[in-house]
Amino acid sequence: MIVGIFQLGMEIRFFYITFIILSIYPVKAQNSYSLNFDGEADYVEVPYGSAMIANAGQITLSGWVYPRNINSGWPDFDAFFGFRNESDADFYLLQLDNYKVEGRLRVTENVAYTVVTAAESNRPDTWYHLALTYDGANLFVYINGIEAGSTEASGQIINENVSLTIGRLVFQTTNFDLDGQADEVSLWNIALTEQQIQDYMYADTSPENAKLPETLKKSTASFHQSSVMRELFGDEWVDHFSLTRKWEAQCYNEQKKGDPDWRWMLDHYFEII
């Protein structure tokens, strides 16, 4: 699953994008599910993915990776995930030679900022959690929740038309295809702290524990009790939004006499999104 969160004006919107790619095989991984890439043109593409972070002053990209390439040198670099158009919208994580990790931000007017970690930052056949964060002043790469490199950075990505890819990045005419696995890729329009990155690393997102609430009432209760939502948006905003949804659910139930109209709920809230 790719999870995107961004804000339009004063309204917070959440986007959950799930996908099934027939040429990519799910395998048992660090949480029992992942995408498995063979290094031969297997990749996932989310069109217009950059729209989720366009004009944002902060960005975070994170996920788990399991590289397998034992000869990661030019031109056989391994792409993990992100955006790359080499002109005005780069935000990606890539494995270079000697098992270094490159994180790059490229903003408008082709201004780029790059962090390259030390050699041997990762090894084949091992799961690693990677995160790239931009807080408006600095660009950071984290490996397993620990800062592995940083540089000063500034500017914004405003191009909304660049695809988010997992398992492939393109440099001129060369495809950097991943030989390995990827899992729990997420994109945010905020800069997660080191502690938040560590918290999400260990969160259980397996399907058995990620069932969505079945009704507006249950969804509202789950949202109101979420420590993550309160940490991200504050108690006041969460309490206010929860009360408005609770009132809507109450009015709805009075009209429907407790008989849930699933189609109305789905149509109504997908319309909002």
N, C-alpha and C positions, 0 to 999 in steps of 0.2 A: 504494500500500500504506500502511496505517496500522500503525504499530508501537507496541505498548504494553508496558511493562515495569513490574512491580510486585512487592512483597515481602509474603508472608503469614507472620508469625512469623519463623522463621529460614530459611524456604525461599524462594528466588528463583524466580519464574516468569516466562516470556516468552510474550507473546501477539502473534501476527502475524495481522492481519485484512485479508484481501484482498476486493475487491468489484468487481462489474461492474454499472454502472447504464446501462440501455439508453437513457435520455434524455440521457446525457452522453457526448460523443464524445472518444475519445483522439486527441491531436494531437501532432505533433512539437514537443518543448519543450527545456528546458535539458539534459535527459538523454535526449531522444527520446521520452519518454512523459509524459503529464500528463492531468488532468481539465479539460475545457473547459466553462465555464458561460456561458450567454447572458444572465444577469441577469433571466430570466423564469421563476422558480420551479424552476430546476435546482439541485439540491443533493444531498449525500450525508448520510445519517443513520446513526449507529451507536447503537442503543438501549442504554441503561444504560452508556454510555461512562464516566460519572463514577465508576463502581465501580472503575476502574483506578487512580484517584488519591484515592479517598475515605479520609479519616483519615491521609493522607500529610502529613508535615511539610515536604516539598519537592515541587515540580512543575516540569516543563519541557514546553512546547508549541512545536513548530517546524515549518517547512515553507517551500517555495518558492511565490511568488505572481507572477502576471503580470497586473496590473490593466489594464483597457482603458477604464474609464469616464473620460471627459474632463470630466464635469460632476458630480464627486462632492461634492454638497452636500445638506443636509437637504431632503427625506427620502431622497435617493438615495445613502445611504452603502453601501459595499461590504463585506460580511462576508467574512473570510478563513476562519477556522476556530476551533473551541473550543466551550465550554459557555456557555449563558446562560439562566437562568430568573428573573432579577431578584428573587430572594428569598434564596437561600442557596447557590447553586452557579454562580458566573460565573468563567470562566477562558478568555479569548478575545482574538483580535486582529481589529481592525476598521479600515477606512479611513474617515476623516472628511473634512470639507471641507478645501480647500487642501492635499490630499495629506498630511494628518497621519495618524499611526497611533495608535490607542488600544489599550492593553492593560489589562485589568481582572481583578482578583481579588475575588470576593465570597464571604465565608465565612458560617458560621452566624450567626443573629441579624441577618441583612441588613446586615452590615458590609462596606463596599466600599472598595477601594483602586484608584486609577486612574493610569496613566501615559499622557500624550499627548505625542507627539514634536513637534518643530518642523515648521512648514509646509514643503512641498516635500520631505518625507522620502522620497517615491517619486514616480515619474512613470509615465504610461500607457505601455504597450507595451515594458516593460522587466522582466526577471526580477529579483526581490529575494528574498533569504533572510531570513525573519523568525523570531524566537524570543522567547518570553515565559517568564521563569524566576522562580520564587519559592523562596527559600532558608530560609524560616521567619522572616526578619527584614526582608527587602527584596524588592521586585518590580522586575524589570528588563525592558526591551524592547531587543532587539538587531536591528539592520538590517545585513545582510551581515556578520555576525559582530562588529560594533562596537556598543558600548552607545549607545543613542539616548535613554535616559531611565530614571529610577528613582524609587522612593518607598519609604518605610518601610511595612511591612505585617506582619500577624500573624494567627494563627488557622488553621483547617482547614476544608476542605469535607468534610462527612460524608454528604451526600445521594448515594446510589448509583444513583439512578434517572433522572438527567438524560442526555439523548442528546448525544453528540459530533456536531457538524455541520460540514460543509465546504461553503462556498459560500452559507450562509444563517445569519443570526442574527435573532432576533425581539425587537423592543422594543414592548411593549404590543400594539397591533394592526398594527404596521408591520413588514414583512419587509425586511430588508437583504439583497438577493440580489447575488451577485458577478457582475459582467460581466468575465470574465477566466479565468485558468487557475490551477490549484493542483497541487502535486506534492510527494511525499515528506513528507507530514504525519506527525508522530510525537509521541507522548505518553509522558512518563516520570514515575516517582515519585521522581526525584532532581533536584537543581538543577544542570544542566550549567554548567561554567565557560565563560568566553569562549573559551578555547583549545579546549575540547571542542566547542563550537558550531562553531567554524571548521573543526575536523577533520571533523565530520560534513557540513558544507557541501560539502566537496570529495571526500567518499567516493563511489566509483562504485557506485551501486545499480541500474544498468540490468539488465534481465533476463539479458543475456548474461553478467553477472558476479555474479549473485545466485542461481545454482542451488544448491538445498539439497543437502546430503550424502545419498547414497542408502541408507546403512546406519548402524546404531548405531556401528560401528567408525569409519567415516569422520566421522560427526558428532562423536564424542568427540575425534578427532584435531584436527578443525577448531576445536572449542571450546577445547581445551588450548593451541593455538597462537595464539589470538585475543588481540591486544594490547588490543583494546577491552574484552573481558571482564576482562582482568587489571587494566586501569585502573579499571574500575567496581567490581570485587568483590575485588581483591587476589589476589596469587599463591597464598597459602595456601589460600583457598577454592577457587580454580579448580583447583589441583593435587589437592586432596582430592576434589572432585566428579568430576574427570576420571578419577581412579584407580578410583572406585566404578563408573563407567560402563564403563571398560576391563575390569574384572573381570567385570561382567555380560555384556559382549560375548564375552569369552573362554569363559565357562561356556556361553553360548548356542551358540557355534560348535562346542564339543565335543559338544553334544547333537545339533545339526543337521548335523554333518559338513560344514560349510562351505556348505550349501545354504540361502540366506537365505529366511526366511518373512516376506515383506513385510507381510502382514496382521497378524501377531502384533506386529511392531514398531510399526506404526501404531496398532493398538488399545491396546497397552500404554502408549505415550507420550501419546496423546490422553487416555487414562484418567487419567494423572498430572496433565496440565494441567487 
